[in-house]
Amino acid sequence: MTASNSGAGLRGQSAGETAICTVGATGNSLRYRGYDVEALATETSFTEVAHLLLKGHLPTSKELEGYQARLQSLRELPAPLRSVLEQIPKDAHPMDVLRTGCSFLGNIEPELDFESQQDCADRLLAICPSIIAYWYRFSHDNVRIDTDTGEVGVGAHFLHMLHDASPSELFARVMDVSLILYAEHEFNASTFTARVCASTLSDMHSCITGAIGSLRGPLHGGANEMAMAMLEQYASVEAARDDVKAKLAAKEKIMGFGHAVYRERDPRNAIIKHWAGQLAEAVGDATLYPVSETVEAMLWDEKRLFANADFYHASAYHFMGIPTPLFTPIFVMSRVTGWCAHVMEQRANNRIIRPGAEYTGPSARPVPPLAER
Ligand SMILES: CC(C)(COP(=O)(O)OP(=O)(O)OC[C@H]1O[C@@H](n2cnc3c(N)ncnc32)[C@H](O)[C@@H]1OP(=O)(O)O)[C@@H](O)C(=O)NCCC(=O)NCCS
């Protein structure tokens, strides 16, 4: 690393203040408004966490009941949006579908002023699963699904739309935990994108559309899909061992490992690993879970690299019958809570985000006439 790029990736630099989340502030902890993610994943539902992030506090039972009913009432897709979704081809990337869906919603239900920002956040949270499931089922199965499933939880609602049936209690719980784990993560790339956009006093849909674009990349949200693509190639633990060894020797990156902030472990990994194990047992898996454990042990033994939140999400989602291209959109269904919370926080104490840059180009010089270039 040269002196000029010693700040590459802005690693370790504070880019602003937040009261929403701490990542690695005390070792390897993750806290949403002061609550450890482990406790939230055990004691609460995703709807409670969404309320915590968006409204600032964990709901009372009465508030929770009201919020659940409110989100259920906001799931319906307006006809013009359905018609847009029906035109998107089957082979489009589902993240592109979500990006378009969110952006289009901004045309037909614009955020007219910041007074309505909470309504806008609730609508986005409620409608994202409908957008992705409607497009997926229409383009792949040629059916126009009913987005009124009657399911209370966001995860159960999504699985119901995808599979045309109410999910098992285990599947519904794992989806809920998964959404809790992905809900918020301080100034990560997509959240920072949303905040930069918010700092120009732009509208909520633009902020969230930009964040979806940032999350799409394999170094960020796309890692769980890439991890699955790798894992499903291995028919046995031995095959996994040989291939990962070769990948490490070739200095290839293994998706689902490492982290820009955590140094020893990602606190979300143990939680989703536990649930992936439960799912493996429930579906009678004898390959994917042992293969995942083997890869995890190898990366730690040989490179001291730990599995991040994405790694066991790959097998967990696969066991629940979720197609791999839908993995990152599930991340959006959850992270939209954190993004909207950050947009509102940015607006509450705003100054346009405009960092400087270290110039490395040519010195000042005259423009040569066209004929002399
Ligand atoms: C998350 C990530 C982008 C962080 O990047 P970063 O902050 O630049 O990573 P670090 O500085 O900790 O990397 C240290 C070293 O470990 C290596 N490394 C990091 N993650 C690795 C991985 N998943 N596989 C193999 N090697 C990895 C880096 O190449 C680097 O090696 P070098 O010093 O020889 O160049 C990176 O770990 C990564 O690309 N992981 C895979 C994608 C992923 O899972 N993303 C989801 C994150 S939640």
The ligand as an SDF file (V2000), in Angstrom:
LIG
                    3D

 48 50  0  0  0  0  0  0  0  0999 V2000
  -15.5600   -8.4390    3.2320 C   0  0  0  0  0  0  0  0  0  0  0  0
  -14.3030   -8.0080    2.4800 C   0  0  0  0  0  0  0  0  0  0  0  0
  -14.7400   -7.2290    1.2330 C   0  0  0  0  0  0  0  0  0  0  0  0
  -13.4630   -7.1410    3.3810 C   0  0  0  0  0  0  0  0  0  0  0  0
  -12.4290   -6.6490    2.6070 O   0  0  0  0  0  0  0  0  0  0  0  0
  -11.1100   -6.0380    3.2780 P   0  0  0  0  0  0  0  0  0  0  0  0
  -11.4930   -5.1840    4.4350 O   0  0  0  0  0  0  0  0  0  0  0  0
  -10.3500   -5.3970    2.1730 O   0  0  0  0  0  0  0  0  0  0  0  0
  -10.3940   -7.3540    3.7930 O   0  0  0  0  0  0  0  0  0  0  0  0
   -9.0980   -7.4700    4.6930 P   0  0  0  0  0  0  0  0  0  0  0  0
   -8.3300   -6.2010    4.6800 O   0  0  0  0  0  0  0  0  0  0  0  0
   -9.5290   -7.9970    5.9940 O   0  0  0  0  0  0  0  0  0  0  0  0
   -8.2750   -8.5850    3.9130 O   0  0  0  0  0  0  0  0  0  0  0  0
   -7.0960   -9.0770    4.4960 C   0  0  0  0  0  0  0  0  0  0  0  0
   -6.4890  -10.1480    3.6340 C   0  0  0  0  0  0  0  0  0  0  0  0
   -7.3430  -11.3040    3.6390 O   0  0  0  0  0  0  0  0  0  0  0  0
   -7.7010  -11.6480    2.3250 C   0  0  0  0  0  0  0  0  0  0  0  0
   -9.1070  -12.0040    2.3120 N   0  0  0  0  0  0  0  0  0  0  0  0
  -10.1070  -11.2790    2.8330 C   0  0  0  0  0  0  0  0  0  0  0  0
  -11.2780  -11.9030    2.6180 N   0  0  0  0  0  0  0  0  0  0  0  0
  -10.9720  -13.0430    1.9600 C   0  0  0  0  0  0  0  0  0  0  0  0
  -11.7620  -14.0940    1.4610 C   0  0  0  0  0  0  0  0  0  0  0  0
  -13.0870  -14.0830    1.5950 N   0  0  0  0  0  0  0  0  0  0  0  0
  -11.1520  -15.1310    0.8460 N   0  0  0  0  0  0  0  0  0  0  0  0
   -9.8090  -15.1620    0.7070 C   0  0  0  0  0  0  0  0  0  0  0  0
   -9.0010  -14.1610    1.1590 N   0  0  0  0  0  0  0  0  0  0  0  0
   -9.6020  -13.1200    1.7680 C   0  0  0  0  0  0  0  0  0  0  0  0
   -7.5190  -10.3790    1.5220 C   0  0  0  0  0  0  0  0  0  0  0  0
   -7.3400  -10.6700    0.1440 O   0  0  0  0  0  0  0  0  0  0  0  0
   -6.3190   -9.7920    2.1670 C   0  0  0  0  0  0  0  0  0  0  0  0
   -5.1820  -10.4830    1.6950 O   0  0  0  0  0  0  0  0  0  0  0  0
   -3.8250   -9.6830    1.3200 P   0  0  0  0  0  0  0  0  0  0  0  0
   -3.4470   -8.9700    2.5910 O   0  0  0  0  0  0  0  0  0  0  0  0
   -2.9100  -10.7630    0.8870 O   0  0  0  0  0  0  0  0  0  0  0  0
   -4.2220   -8.7300    0.2270 O   0  0  0  0  0  0  0  0  0  0  0  0
  -13.4750   -9.2420    2.0730 C   0  0  0  0  0  0  0  0  0  0  0  0
  -13.2030   -9.9990    3.2270 O   0  0  0  0  0  0  0  0  0  0  0  0
  -14.1580  -10.0880    1.0390 C   0  0  0  0  0  0  0  0  0  0  0  0
  -14.0530   -9.8060   -0.1510 O   0  0  0  0  0  0  0  0  0  0  0  0
  -14.8930  -11.1650    1.4590 N   0  0  0  0  0  0  0  0  0  0  0  0
  -15.6280  -11.9640    0.5330 C   0  0  0  0  0  0  0  0  0  0  0  0
  -16.9470  -11.2860    0.1710 C   0  0  0  0  0  0  0  0  0  0  0  0
  -17.9320  -11.3470    1.2860 C   0  0  0  0  0  0  0  0  0  0  0  0
  -18.1390  -12.3750    1.9130 O   0  0  0  0  0  0  0  0  0  0  0  0
  -18.5990  -10.2140    1.5120 N   0  0  0  0  0  0  0  0  0  0  0  0
  -19.6340  -10.0870    2.5240 C   0  0  0  0  0  0  0  0  0  0  0  0
  -19.1770   -9.2540    3.6530 C   0  0  0  0  0  0  0  0  0  0  0  0
  -20.3370   -9.2850    4.9940 S   0  0  0  0  0  0  0  0  0  0  0  0
  1  2  1  0
  2  3  1  0
  2  4  1  0
  2 36  1  0
  4  5  1  0
  5  6  1  0
  6  7  2  0
  6  8  1  0
  6  9  1  0
  9 10  1  0
 10 11  2  0
 10 12  1  0
 10 13  1  0
 13 14  1  0
 14 15  1  0
 15 16  1  0
 15 30  1  0
 16 17  1  0
 17 18  1  0
 17 28  1  0
 18 19  1  0
 18 27  1  0
 19 20  2  0
 20 21  1  0
 21 22  1  0
 21 27  2  0
 22 23  1  0
 22 24  2  0
 24 25  1  0
 25 26  2  0
 26 27  1  0
 28 29  1  0
 28 30  1  0
 30 31  1  0
 31 32  1  0
 32 33  2  0
 32 34  1  0
 32 35  1  0
 36 37  1  0
 36 38  1  0
 38 39  2  0
 38 40  1  0
 40 41  1  0
 41 42  1  0
 42 43  1  0
 43 44  2  0
 43 45  1  0
 45 46  1  0
 46 47  1  0
 47 48  1  0
M  END
$$$$
